[in-house]
């Protein structure tokens, strides 16, 4: 089940002023949900989205190297070793 934070909860968690969070929301620099409409609307912050926003490298799987790039590295290593061996022989 998703956990949603209020501005006050988020302020405490991030150790930021509430006005700073409002500024981030206004500039669309933080993920949020607007619940309701008009003067009675409220902002809520999905805990998972906030964690991904704080640590984006954990949210995105890093692409694995393809076998072809690994093979190319082996080929380059063998070329370098052959060149060193030729220099040593000379």
C-alpha positions as CSV (number, residue, x, y, z in Angstrom):
1,X,0.0,0.0,0.0
2,X,1.4,3.4,-1.0
3,X,2.4,5.8,1.8
4,X,1.7,9.5,1.3
5,X,3.3,12.3,3.2
6,X,1.9,15.7,4.1
7,X,4.1,18.8,3.6
8,X,4.8,18.9,7.3
9,X,5.9,15.2,7.3
10,X,8.1,15.8,4.2
11,X,9.6,18.9,5.8
12,X,10.6,16.9,8.8
13,X,11.9,14.0,6.7
14,X,14.0,16.2,4.4
15,X,14.9,18.7,7.1
16,X,13.7,21.6,4.8
17,X,11.5,24.5,5.5
18,X,7.9,24.2,4.5
19,X,8.3,27.3,2.3
20,X,11.1,25.5,0.5
21,X,8.9,22.5,-0.3
22,X,6.2,24.9,-1.6
23,X,8.8,26.5,-3.8
24,X,9.9,23.1,-5.2
25,X,6.2,22.2,-5.9
26,X,5.5,25.6,-7.5
27,X,8.6,25.1,-9.8
28,X,7.6,21.4,-10.4
29,X,11.0,20.2,-9.1
30,X,9.6,17.6,-6.7
31,X,7.0,14.8,-7.4
32,X,3.6,15.5,-5.7
33,X,-0.1,14.8,-6.0
34,X,-2.8,17.4,-5.7
35,X,-5.9,16.0,-3.9
36,X,-9.1,17.9,-4.3
37,X,-9.6,21.3,-6.0
38,X,-9.8,24.9,-5.1
39,X,-9.1,26.3,-1.7
40,X,-9.7,22.9,0.0
41,X,-7.1,21.1,-2.1
42,X,-4.1,19.4,-0.4
43,X,-0.7,18.3,-1.5
44,X,0.6,14.8,-0.8
45,X,3.9,13.2,-1.6
46,X,4.3,9.5,-2.5
47,X,7.0,8.1,-0.3
48,X,8.4,5.9,-3.2
49,X,8.5,8.8,-5.6
50,X,10.3,10.9,-3.0
51,X,12.9,8.2,-2.4
52,X,13.5,7.9,-6.1
53,X,13.7,11.7,-6.4
54,X,16.3,11.7,-3.6
55,X,18.3,8.7,-4.9
56,X,17.8,8.6,-8.7
57,X,20.6,6.1,-9.2
58,X,18.8,3.5,-7.2
59,X,15.6,4.0,-9.1
60,X,17.1,3.5,-12.5
61,X,18.7,0.2,-13.4
62,X,22.1,0.8,-14.9
63,X,22.4,-0.9,-18.3
64,X,24.6,-3.9,-18.4
65,X,27.5,-4.0,-20.8
66,X,26.8,-6.0,-23.9
67,X,28.9,-9.0,-24.7
68,X,30.3,-7.3,-27.7
69,X,31.8,-4.5,-25.6
70,X,33.3,-7.1,-23.3
71,X,34.7,-9.0,-26.2
72,X,36.2,-5.7,-27.6
73,X,37.9,-5.1,-24.3
74,X,39.4,-8.6,-24.4
75,X,40.6,-8.0,-28.0
76,X,42.2,-4.7,-27.0
77,X,43.9,-6.4,-24.0
78,X,45.3,-9.1,-26.2
79,X,46.5,-6.5,-28.8
80,X,48.3,-4.7,-26.0
81,X,49.8,-7.9,-24.6
82,X,51.0,-8.8,-28.1
83,X,52.6,-5.4,-28.5
84,X,54.4,-5.6,-25.2
85,X,55.6,-9.1,-26.1
86,X,57.0,-7.7,-29.4
87,X,58.8,-4.9,-27.7
88,X,60.3,-7.3,-25.1
89,X,61.6,-9.5,-27.9
90,X,63.2,-6.6,-29.7
